[in-house]
């Protein structure tokens, strides 16, 4: 494993290295849809990032398994903000490919009051620090916001903005004034001439400037990012601080060491770089393509500066640093190797589709750790000397006071008087606070009293008393004599309020008592009326009772008189009645006996009738039960028949689905085998190409060493020199060809992986919605069983893992090849050619090789044209064959209909086939072949498909004839049986 690490940063005040933090963003939706895998692994213990065979160590790593991104400000940027108050310049630099989250991390796109990113946190920390020390220092803040678009420095805070083709979409930039010019002062400080610096007093004003510049900044949409930054943006905060000069204190002789400077000025640059991009992946064209070219050019210049500053050997030798190759590097001259504390945040994407760009970003970030800056506190030297003198004067005065005589009696008296006055003042303040609270309470009571209609005449006087108390207390502290009267008035008013409140309560109680009494009166009147009514009723009842008693007595007297006068007559009547009664009693006894006999007979008859009815009911019940049982048996039989039919149907359906599933499984297995073979073949090809590229790169290094040895040693012969140059040139050309081949394989692998990921996403969606069919590449739909779907998903995931590993390996080799290609650029490539003879020989060799290659290309073009013509002929023949095949199928259907008609009329023509079973076969063959075979004889000989169709037709004819022969034999046996019967 290749490991990349940098030496630890210096802790001295003279020089310190650039701090580098890596922010690994999570996979976004498009990457998950494409089936991307994470190719970056982060160590949870140490700030280390591993990618393939490469390992990098940084100061901080955030995201993935590293520290949470919320700690980025506290660990990386907060120390820079603190250093700003000590006069140290600082820079926060976000670097990475397009779509890696630089703008989100920095918080440059501040919109709708959002506070995501480092810049809003810098604002909050800055103003919190200012609020904590503003009583000691005076501060002035200025901000500027610029962008570098197409190598032009534009002011984003200009009150007259430049025009674009559309809002937020940069087109042809039409400047309302000249662009911002870069100037360098005599002391080497880079300044911007014409840039707007806005004075800031609050955090809201700074956020407004950031939002205004973000809206004006050039952005655009590409295939990799819907809102891609098309320019490099630099948001600069300038902090000027001055100590407030006051009278020298004798009591306190300490000096604040942190804020001891009289005047200092520091700047904080917050840089949001545009992302590196490839035109093929972003799909850029026109204006977007030109913007991408300028962006990559500026980032290339930045990479060259980082490489020059990060190489310790070149740095010691004092090699040239190409700051002037780009305006971006010109503006960052102090941030990289100059007077600044710099933190570089490398934003990377963990997706394997971005493996090459991610590896390049990690390499640049690793080199940036080797850059040594020399930050110096930006203080005013004259003011610093004056401050030192003030401190010395203060120290001497304090010493003089310590050694001097004790204070005089007058001073002591004044001090005691001051202490007494201060204590009296504090006491009066407490009393005033108490009375003010009472006043608030009384005011609320007064409002309630006024609502109830009670007005106190002393209210105005009391208020005037309170006002006089306030005014007297503010004017002087010796007005304690008038407070007692106001206190008495307040107590009198409070007593009146209490009396008023008690009077109100008494009135309420009186009202409630009157209401209760009125209710009792009403209740008493109702009770008296009811009592009178019942007394009247009782009297009437007593009267009726007496009347009834009188009538009863009269009736009893009359009964007694009647009984006394008619005793004799009654005796005679009683005797007669007694005789008659005996006779009647005898007759009644006889009738009773007859009646009893009749009743017994009726009972027996009723019993028999009841038994008959009961039997009839039982019979009817049995009949109904029988009918119900029969119906139930019928229903159960019908239900069983339906159940059996449904079971048989379901069984047939399951068998059919099982056969279909088995067919799909076999089909998917074959597809998996084919895809695995294709993927394995492509992976092996890519591995071979990568291996060959690595060998060629090693051969290039060895050839360069051989050439350097030959040039530094003894001169070679002409033949050996030409052979060495030819070998070197062939190796260079083959390296370029292999790089192109590996990149082609890389793009193909991305396409294959995208297709696999699309199918995997579709299958996972089907798992969530099982009723939805699976759509194949040809647009057809088919249903997959759950087991088959799971097997296919597992196979696709394994293939995606293999593809991801192959992409990571190829990206690593491509990154190394491009890195070496950048190191061997056009100026140094031809350093080995040291004579005109060698140059002429190489030109002749290149000319011969080019001529030979063009001849081969012409021959290949000719072969391709011939193959295309042959392909067109074959396509025409295929179309003709398809037409003939359709005609044959149509004719076949016609013949089959004829055969079915012949089979239907076989019973009528039984006598014909009775003694000659093969007659029908011969007739059918003649019927099928007839003139059709003569007409299509040439087609049968020229087309294998038609011949196969002809053979299948003959097989059908033979089969039909065989079945017909069996039918004839069966008919004969039936006829014989009937004859015997």
Secondary structure by P-SEA (a helix, b strand, c coil): cbbbbbcccccccccccbbbbbbbbcccaaaaaacccccbbbbccccccccccbbbbccccccccccccccccccccaaaaaaaaabbbbbbbbbbcccccccccccccccccccccaaaaaaaaaaaaaaaccccbbbbbbbbbbbbcccbbbbccccccccccccccccccccccccbbbbbcccbbbbbccbbbbbbccaaaaaaaaaaaaaacbbbbcccccccccbbbbbbbbbbbbccccccccccccccccccccbbbbbbbbbbbbbbbbcccccccaaaaaaaaaaaaaaaaaaaaaaaaacaaaaaacccccccccaaaaaaccccccccbbbbbbbbbccccaaaaaaaaaaaaaaaaabbbbbbccccaaaaaaaaaaaaaaaaaaaaaaacccccaaaaaaaaaaaaaaaaaaaaaaaaaaaaaaaaaaaaaaaaaaaacccccaaaaaaaaaaaaaaaaaaccccccaaaaaaaaaaaaaaaaaaaaaaaaaaaaaaaaaaaaaaaaaaaaaaaaaaaaaaaaaaaaaaaaaaaaaaaaaaaaaaaaaaaacaaaaaaaaaaaaaaaaaaaaaaaaaaaaaaaaaaaaaaaaaaaaaaaaaaaaaaaaaaaaaaaaaaaaaaaaaaaaaaaaaaaaaaaaaaaaaaaaaaaaaaaaaaaaaaaaaaaaaaaaaaaaaaaaaaaaaaaaaaaaaaaaaacccccaaaaaaaaaaaaaaaaaaaaaaaaaaaaaaaaaaaaaaaaaaaaaaaaaaacccbbbbccccbbbbbcaaaaaaaaaaaaaaaaaaaaaaaaaaaaaaaaaaaaaaacccccccccccaaaaaaaaaaaaaaaaaaaaaaaaaaaaaaaaaaaaaaaaaaaaaaaaaaaaaaaaaaaaaaaaaaaaaaccccccccccccaaaaaaaaaaacccccccaaaaaaccaaaaaaaaaaaaaaaaaaaaaaaaaaaaaaaaaaaaac
